[in-house]
Amino acid sequence: MTMKVGTRQVDGVTIVDCSGRITLGEGSVVLRDMVRDLLSKGNKKIVLNLADVNYIDSSGIGELVSAFTTTKNQGGELKLLKLTKKVNDLLQITKLYTVFDVKDDEAAAVKSFK
Amino acid sequence: MAMTEQRVSYTLDSSLETIDSAEEKATKIATELGFGEDEVMQISMAVREGAVNAVLHGNAYAPDKKVILAFELTAQDLVITIRDQGPGMDLSKIPNPLAPENLLKTSGRGIFLMRSFMDVVEIRPSTTGTELKLIKHVHGPTAGGKEASR
């Protein structure tokens, strides 16, 4: 299953609903293009909803890091929402769980932006 | 799949399709051998990362270079070998992705993940390519039972 993304606005925060696989190739490119597009349009409060992302490889992890740093470098914030166990485990073993702001509840994620 | 003779190998192109194909083959074989769901995921992800290294960093997508993927079942282990035809990996340049200065790097986690998920990871670079060996111990009655039933 390839990756699909959709966006919606909640109280000035852009929620990016991701589903499928974030892996080398199409999945990573889709995520990269989406985040760049959002930033170029001034949307700098971004939540990646990963509830339906069932697989991610090291390239996908790299894209999450890239999205995080790119957003931060442009004065924005990017947070992760609803990690599956597999993705959560990967972020734990790579120590990236401490880098990302990870939320389980969408309303709390939206409220957490300054 | 011809694991009846306990070894099967594939010669694959240096393409993105090879990476997905290698992962799918690993998932199928590990499942058939009776590994649990988590172990199947670990094995398939390690193979995917190994295939990524072979296709991207080893063969650099060169159409004339191949990736050799082999699965072998011994009495104790599932042994997976991935060989490329690139210039050979420089082991001294493998970064520690957990080091604070590397945490926000966008690459360099593949070998770390393989080592996290497999029991043994051996990397043998040479001037004619790099050979990666991934070993997962076969344990428990499930895998052994399936093996004995063949």
Interface residues (C-beta under 8 A of the other chain):
Chain A: T23 L24 G25 D57 S58 S59 I61 G62 E63 V65 S66 F68 T69 K86 L90 I93 T94 K95 L96 V99
Chain B: L16 I19 M41 M45 R48 E49 V52 L56 P97 L98 L103 L104 K105 T106 S107 R109 G110 F112 L113 S116
